[in-house]
Amino acid sequence: MTQSQILDALASETGLSKKQIKTVMEALTDLALKEVKKSGEFALKGIGKLVKVHRKARMGRNPATGETIKIKAKTVVKFRVAKAAKDAVL
């Protein structure tokens, strides 16, 4: 679904305007990003959670030249799907 399709579906389901739904979605996104940065995770019940994970430094290979390179350690954000969502889809 595109963002406008999501807005249409939620607006018809809730009776709120598309503008109100868009404001709520933007606020939820901002809240999720702030919470992941601060505490390391943000959960949406029944859907999944965003988790901040630290990746260790490792050796990799440049696919163009075949040269071995060192990849620095970094922090990434991963999404872990909830069991309820997996069961509903499968």
N, C-alpha and C positions, 0 to 999 in steps of 0.2 A: 504494500500500500504506500502511496505517496503521502506527504504531509497533509495536503489538502483533502485527500480521501479520509485520512484519520480524523481531521477536524470536522468534516461533514458527518462522519459516523458518530463521533462523540457528541456533536451538537444535536443531532436528531435523537440520540439515546437519552441525553440528559435534559434537553429543553433549553440549554444555555446557548448563547450566540457563539459563532465561530471565533470572534474576537476574544471573548472571555475564555474559551477553551485554549486558544493560542497563548494567552497570558499565563494560564495555569501550567501549560506544558513547558513554557520557557522558565517559569519559576521552579518547576520540578527539576529541570535540567540543571539550573544554577545551583539548587540545593544539593543535588547529587554530586556535582563536581566539587563543591566546597567541602562536603562531608567526606568524600573519598580522600581529598587532599589532607584534611584534618585528622580523621580517625583511621583511615585505611580501608573502609568499606562502606557501602550503601546498599541496602536491600529493598527490593520491591516484592512484597509477599506474593507468592504464587508465580512469579516471573523469573526472578534470579537476583543476583547481586553483583555489583561492581567491586572489585578487590584490587588494592594496590599491592604489587608484587615486586620484589627486588631480584633482578637477574644478575648472576655472577659473571665476571669477565670470562671469556672463553676464546679459543682459537677457531678461526673460520677460514674460508677459502674464497678468494676473488674468482668468480666464475669466468670472467673474461680472460684473465691471465694465468689462473691456476696457482697464483702466489698465496702462500699462507699469511694470514693477517691476524692481529690480535683485536678482538672486539671488546670494547670497554664495558664495565659493569654499568647497569642503568636500572631505573625504576620504571615499570610499565603498569598499565591498568588492564585487567582482564575481566571478562564477564562470565560468571558461572551460572548456568541455567538451573533453575529450581527443579526438584524432582516432580512436583505437581505439573509444571509446564511440559516436561519430557513425557510424562504419562498421558497428558491430554493430547499431545501431538502424535505420539506413537501408538 
